[in-house]
């Protein structure tokens, strides 16, 4: 009985896989060609465009899709080292138009500004480090971009960066040196802060000790000896 149930489950599983394959392939036409055949076009993405970042690759994909009609966007995808467009053969006209748009968009894609999250991913830095290095001029902005984020009532403005500047920082490993400089600065600031705190505590102790010493002095006139007036009147000290 258990063997019959297992064989039945196996037949259902195999049948489901075959059905999915048949659905994906589609029925063949009279000339033996599948009616769901796809058209594929590819464009190379050089390392200078992606800078080795999966987030940068996703940003390029968003840039490409933003130039395409809404119904076509999902067919364009950025993969490692390339951008691929896959569409049904029945959409040949839309495929040609989309291909032309993608080719135009990818011309000079290496100069596409680097977004903040992409810079963090490429350089392996934190958002705090990005903000700090941007403020002190080590990380140079090429301008700002303002976008309306989904789910937010206000637009967001952020700095963007030249990809060649980011590439230079990456190649020279400047981020590591900047991080070490920041650590030394923090240590020095802590040392100075500790010294100032010690001086402040010492000054407070002296200010407290001053009134205590003054309070020990007696400004009242010296006590007068009893009978001194009579003694002085007799002239015994003359």
C-alpha angles and dihedrals in degrees: 000000000000090000091054090052091050092049090048092051091047092052090051092050094048091044091053093051092049090049091052092049091049091049092050094047097042127206118306120246125231094273091053095255119130114245090217097053112144133226115223130194127177135196123191120241112206120215089247087067100048098030088209093294124131088200091053089050089053090049091054089050090053090049092052094045092048089064094052130081113269095250092051100046097087091059093063117079135174113222132175106301097353150050115232130198117195121179138156117271088237088066094057095136093051089045092056093047092048092048091054091049093049092048090053093046094050094053104109093000087150088074095054106128116255115242121223096255090046091052090051091050095046095047096033093233134139127250089248091056091047092053093046095048091045091053095049093045100247091113107050123211122213093201141296136284127206120205136169108239120214111256094018125104094208130057119247123228120200140164122258128202139219108255091220090055090050090046090052092051089049096047094048093041090230093157091068092053092046090051091052091049090052091051091052090048091052091050092049092048091051091050092051091046091052091050093050091048091052091051091048092052091048091051091051091051091051092049090052093047093050098068090043091058092046092051089060092064117091112214094182118113117266115269117268118236116242113254092011093128092058092044091052092046092057089060095230092146095053 
